[in-house]
Amino acid sequence: MKFIRKAMRKHERADEIVTDRLRSYWAALNDQGATHRQTCGHWLNNRAEN
């Protein structure tokens, strides 16, 4: 929750938030009201992982 809040504050409002499929990301984005912007998919966050 703390990471999501800090990232959203620092980088303003993103159109799309790419995460892996951890339920903790969904819960944190749900508290922020941004679950509709979350995108989960195979290889979508590969650039950040590398």
Beta strands, then each sheet from edge to edge (+ up, - down):
strand 1: 17-19
strand 2: 38-40
sheet 1: 1+ 2+
end
